Amino acid sequence: MYTIVIPICSLLWWNSATLSERKYESPPGRME
């Protein structure tokens, strides 16, 4: 179980981290 849960959790955390970084670094064109 852990061998499946750990990768999924790390992927979710990495995804949320990269998404939040993109929001701050390059905001969507709609805001311009």
Secondary structure, 3 states (H helix, E strand, C coil): CHHHHHHHHHHHHHHHHHHHHHHHHCCCHHHC
